[in-house]
Amino acid sequence: MPLTALNASSAAAPLLELRQVHLRRGATQVFAGLSLALAEPRIGLIGHNGAGKSSLLRLLCALELPGSGQVLSQGQDLQALPQGRLRAQRVGMMFQNPDDQIVFPTVEEELALGLAPLGLPRREALARARDFLAGRGLAGWAARAVGALSQGQRQQLCWLALLLAGPRTLLLDEPFASLDLPGQARLADDIAACDRQVVVSTHVLDHVRDYGRVIWLHEGHVRADGPGREVCAAYETAVARELADARGARAGMRVAA
Ligand SMILES: Nc1ncnc2c1ncn2[C@@H]1O[C@H](COP(=O)(O)OP(=O)(O)OP(=O)(O)O)[C@@H](O)[C@H]1O
């Protein structure tokens, strides 16, 4: 689906929506009444460590269930959708740690897993996986053992698996973290060319600065929400102020001592 169509359909119901969501993880109340409608084709998520970015992504693909409130996919409660095909076609996630995502021993098998919701015979799913790799100049990867890939290569595999599976919304949790510079550029190009909704959590603001929408989470609340350039600039200003205050406080303590 072209991005323009994504935009047009967003006028009806957002692809994903949180309504008054409360979420507790362990001893931490992560969200207390968070509401968000996610309709734009590209959305960035930024904020300090522990702000709630991963928790939000996990809610959006039903890996975490809210204590109260609702997570909706095109107006339907995500929890009420049967696990498997229907849910897999709506939303998929690329994890921060590839080892949380990869389950099969070889690259082609891992890629074929993403096609399982289509109900293809195993042989055909594997053939499609190989074709997909060949189309990206990676034919030699097909039979490679996942355990013999580097961290960055495993992260790349996770992205390829999600891309091949092709849900309507792709949730990417710090997807650039282990990639070398060419890998980061390739992923950025892939995201730019992708005809799906993509939500990216990152600490590298340049990866989302040009997005139409960036959400800055702070301690489980939305601190700013708007065009990427404005929200990233506001975040950078706040971080600079925090650093200056902390340095000032340390200098004050040294003078007092
Ligand atoms: N598995 C867990 N069990 C208990 N609490 C957790 C768990 N994972 C995260 N939390 C808590 O939930 C809160 C939000 O964490 P989350 O991982 O969503 O933040 P984040 O913004 O993705 O952080 P980072 O930038 O470090 O990845 C934090 O206070 C964290 O301590």
The ligand as a Gaussian input file, in Angstrom:
#p B3LYP/6-31G(d) Opt

LIG

0 1
 N       11.095000      -6.770000      32.464000
 C       10.831000      -5.777000      33.292000
 N       10.419000      -5.977000      34.558000
 C       10.148000      -4.970000      35.376000
 N       10.231000      -3.677000      35.029000
 C       10.647000      -3.393000      33.806000
 C       10.960000      -4.406000      32.856000
 N       11.349000      -3.834000      31.720000
 C       11.277000      -2.502000      31.923000
 N       10.854000      -2.228000      33.175000
 C       10.660000      -0.910000      33.764000
 O        9.708000      -0.228000      32.978000
 C       10.079000       1.154000      32.804000
 C       10.091000       1.464000      31.320000
 O       11.111000       0.682000      30.697000
 P       11.275000       0.604000      29.132000
 O       12.175000      -0.541000      28.832000
 O        9.952000       0.640000      28.496000
 O       12.022000       1.992000      28.844000
 P       12.769000       2.499000      27.525000
 O       12.328000       3.908000      27.310000
 O       12.584000       1.550000      26.410000
 O       14.277000       2.495000      28.028000
 P       15.663000       2.272000      27.205000
 O       15.907000       3.554000      26.443000
 O       16.657000       2.085000      28.310000
 O       15.529000       1.056000      26.343000
 C       11.428000       1.322000      33.500000
 O       11.222000       1.935000      34.737000
 C       11.943000      -0.079000      33.677000
 O       12.686000      -0.184000      34.857000

